[in-house]
Amino acid sequence: MTILENDSLTLDRLLDGRVSIWQPRRGYRVAIDAVFLAAATPARPGERVLDVGTGVAAAALCLATRTPNLKITGLDLQPALLALGARNISLYAESLENAPAEKPHTEITLIEGDVRHPPVTLRPGSFDRVMANPPFLKPGTHTPAAESANALARGETEDADLETWIKFCAAMVRPRGTVTMIHRADRIDELLALLCPRFGGIVITPLWPRLGQPARRILATGRRDVHSPARLDFGMILHQQDGAYTPEAEAVLRHAHALSPLSSE
């Protein structure tokens, strides 16, 4: 829900107003993907989480709202988005100060960097959870957006394709830790082919737009250095026939419920 806008930015609310997001008015904008990515990341209090492609820190803030006492590091290539992310984190911290009954504040740190050349401050194998919303479109399959930030968010490049993202995520997570990604459903074959050599116990969770319609998005969660087989989760239907969100989707989008497909570790 957009509550304020100017020539270049809008201030939007997620999780029934508990998260405020300043973001560019044009180009790539935060949608429900960030909320579902956070909901599917099975983080526990006290753990370290890496948010790859954090942008304006929407997924990081949604995860912090649901799970207390995390240490979240957000990585992104675009300094302008990171500046907005820092602003959003400050808004979140202020909201907690005004609501002392809320869960303890999670520490969120933003770092400018690239999955191709990771910052030296990111130590491989040091994160319990990694979550990522990589660009969805393969090079050569689309016309890149004229606006550079939008182009980087939506489209892979030849030297930063899906395999590069997955290799980076695998390097950053500890053994038996989890990596969670959201992606297009029509790239499930490629996604599984790249995840399976590095992760086990992979769970694919489809997000169905409506009953009877093909899934457009999938969530994939796998555990590093685990050899159990992959499985398909029930998934979630997002919309009722009248266009309203289903109660299950509302629980995630408004009430910060978890959508973790991993029952145990």
C-alpha positions in Angstrom: 0.0 0.0 0.0 1.5 3.4 -1.1 0.8 6.1 1.5 3.1 8.9 0.2 4.8 9.7 -3.0 6.9 12.4 -4.7 8.5 12.8 -8.1 11.1 10.1 -7.4 10.1 8.0 -4.4 7.1 6.4 -2.7 6.7 5.3 0.9 4.9 2.0 1.0 3.8 -0.3 3.9 4.3 -4.1 4.2 3.0 -6.5 6.9 0.0 -4.4 7.8 2.1 -1.3 8.3 4.8 -2.8 10.5 7.4 -2.3 7.7 7.8 1.1 5.9 9.6 1.1 2.6 11.0 4.1 0.7 11.6 3.0 -2.9 11.9 4.4 -6.4 8.6 5.4 -7.9 9.7 4.2 -11.3 11.5 1.0 -12.3 11.8 -2.2 -10.2 9.6 -2.0 -7.1 9.1 -4.2 -4.1 6.2 -6.6 -4.4 5.0 -9.6 -2.5 8.0 -11.6 -3.6 10.1 -10.0 -0.9 7.5 -10.9 1.8 7.2 -14.5 0.7 11.0 -14.9 0.5 11.3 -13.8 4.1 8.4 -16.0 5.1 10.1 -19.0 3.6 13.5 -18.5 5.2 13.6 -20.7 8.2 15.7 -18.5 10.4 15.8 -18.9 14.2 16.6 -16.3 16.9 20.3 -15.8 17.3 21.2 -16.8 13.7 23.2 -15.0 11.0 21.3 -14.4 7.7 22.6 -13.1 4.4 20.1 -11.3 2.1 21.6 -11.4 -1.4 20.3 -8.6 -3.7 18.7 -6.9 -0.7 17.8 -3.7 -2.6 15.9 -1.4 -0.3 16.0 -4.1 2.5 12.4 -5.1 2.2 12.9 -8.9 2.7 15.4 -8.3 5.5 12.9 -6.1 7.4 10.1 -8.5 6.8 12.3 -11.3 8.2 13.3 -9.1 11.2 9.6 -8.5 11.9 8.8 -12.2 12.1 12.0 -13.5 13.8 13.7 -11.7 16.7 17.4 -11.4 17.5 18.9 -12.1 14.1 22.0 -10.6 12.6 21.1 -9.9 9.0 23.6 -8.7 6.3 22.2 -7.3 3.1 24.3 -7.3 0.0 23.5 -5.3 -3.1 25.4 -3.8 -6.1 23.5 -0.5 -6.3 24.5 2.2 -3.8 21.3 4.2 -4.4 19.1 1.3 -3.3 21.3 0.7 -0.3 20.9 4.3 0.7 17.2 3.8 0.7 17.6 0.5 2.6 19.5 2.3 5.3 16.7 4.9 5.5 14.2 2.1 5.8 16.1 0.3 8.6 16.2 3.6 10.5 12.4 3.9 10.1 12.0 0.4 11.4 14.3 1.0 14.4 12.3 4.2 15.2 9.0 2.2 15.1 10.3 -0.3 17.6 11.4 2.5 20.0 7.8 3.7 19.9 6.4 0.2 20.5 8.4 -1.3 23.3 6.2 -4.4 23.4 7.4 -5.4 20.0 10.0 -8.2 19.5 13.7 -7.3 20.2 15.4 -5.4 17.4 17.4 -7.4 14.8 20.7 -6.0 13.7 20.7 -5.3 10.0 23.9 -4.3 8.2 24.0 -3.3 4.5 27.1 -3.9 2.3 27.7 -2.7 -1.2 29.1 -5.6 -3.3 28.8 -8.1 -6.1 28.2 -11.8 -6.2 31.0 -12.1 -8.8 33.5 -10.4 -6.5 32.3 -10.8 -2.9 33.5 -8.2 -0.4 36.3 -9.4 1.9 34.1 -8.7 4.9 31.8 -11.6 3.9 33.4 -14.8 5.3 32.5 -18.0 3.4 30.5 -20.5 5.4 29.6 -17.9 8.1 25.9 -17.7 7.6 23.2 -20.0 9.0 20.7 -18.9 6.3 21.0 -17.2 2.9 18.0 -15.8 1.1 18.1 -14.4 -2.4 15.8 -12.8 -5.0 18.0 -13.1 -8.1 17.2 -11.5 -11.5 14.6 -13.6 -13.2 15.4 -13.1 -16.9 18.2 -14.8 -18.9 20.4 -12.8 -21.1 19.1 -12.6 -24.7 15.5 -13.5 -23.7 14.3 -9.9 -23.1 14.9 -6.3 -23.9 16.8 -4.8 -21.0 15.0 -1.9 -19.2 16.1 1.5 -20.1 16.5 2.4 -16.4 19.7 0.8 -15.2 18.5 -0.1 -11.7 15.5 -1.8 -13.2 17.6 -3.7 -15.7 20.0 -5.0 -13.0 17.1 -6.2 -10.8 15.2 -8.0 -13.6 17.8 -9.4 -15.9 20.9 -11.5 -15.5 24.1 -10.6 -17.2 26.5 -13.0 -18.9 28.9 -12.9 -16.0 26.3 -12.9 -13.2 23.8 -15.5 -14.2 21.7 -17.8 -12.0 24.6 -20.3 -11.6 26.9 -17.4 -10.3 24.2 -16.5 -7.8 23.8 -20.1 -6.6 27.5 -20.7 -6.3 27.9 -17.5 -4.2 25.0 -18.5 -1.9 26.4 -22.0 -1.5 29.8 -20.5 -0.6 28.4 -18.2 2.1 26.1 -20.6 4.0 27.5 -23.0 6.6 27.3 -26.8 6.2 23.7 -27.9 6.8 22.5 -24.3 6.7 19.8 -23.3 4.2 19.6 -21.3 1.1 16.1 -20.0 0.1 15.4 -18.4 -3.3 12.3 -17.1 -5.1 12.2 -17.5 -8.9 10.0 -17.9 -11.9 8.2 -21.2 -12.1 9.2 -21.7 -15.8 12.8 -21.9 -14.8 12.3 -24.7 -12.3 14.3 -27.2 -14.4 17.4 -25.0 -14.5 17.0 -24.0 -10.8 17.0 -27.6 -9.7 19.9 -28.6 -11.9 22.0 -25.9 -10.3 20.9 -26.5 -6.7 21.1 -30.3 -6.6 24.9 -30.7 -6.8 25.3 -28.3 -3.8 22.2 -28.9 -1.7 20.0 -31.6 -0.5 16.5 -31.8 1.0 15.4 -29.3 -1.5 11.8 -28.2 -1.1 9.9 -26.5 -4.0 6.9 -24.4 -2.9 4.7 -23.2 -5.8 2.8 -20.0 -5.4 -0.4 -20.4 -7.4 -2.1 -17.1 -8.5 -5.6 -18.7 -8.3 -7.1 -22.1 -8.1 -6.6 -23.9 -11.4 -4.0 -21.5 -12.7 -0.3 -22.5 -13.3 2.2 -21.2 -10.7 4.2 -18.2 -11.8 6.6 -18.1 -8.8 8.3 -20.9 -6.8 10.3 -20.8 -3.6 13.2 -23.2 -3.3 14.9 -24.1 0.0 17.8 -26.4 0.2 20.4 -27.4 2.8 24.1 -27.4 2.0 25.9 -30.8 2.2 22.7 -32.7 2.8 21.9 -35.7 0.6 18.2 -36.3 1.2 15.9 -36.2 -1.8 14.0 -33.1 -3.1 10.2 -32.8 -2.7 7.3 -30.7 -3.9 5.5 -28.8 -1.2 1.7 -28.2 -1.2 2.3 -24.5 -2.0 -0.2 -21.7 -1.6 -3.0 -20.2 -3.6 -2.7 -16.5 -3.5 -6.0 -15.1 -4.7 -9.6 -16.1 -4.4 -11.8 -15.9 -7.5 -12.9 -12.4 -6.7 -9.3 -11.2 -6.6 -9.0 -10.9 -2.8 -6.1 -12.7 -1.1 -6.8 -16.1 0.3 -6.7 -16.3 4.2 -3.5 -18.3 3.9 -1.9 -15.5 1.8 -3.2 -12.8 4.1 -1.5 -14.6 7.0 1.8 -14.2 5.3 1.4 -10.8 3.8 -0.3 -9.1 6.7 0.5 -11.0 9.8 4.1 -12.1 9.1 3.3 -15.9 9.4 6.1 -18.2 8.4 6.0 -20.3 5.2 8.9 -22.6 6.1 8.8 -25.9 4.2 11.5 -27.5 6.5 9.9 -29.3 9.4 13.1 -30.3 11.0 16.9 -30.2 10.6 
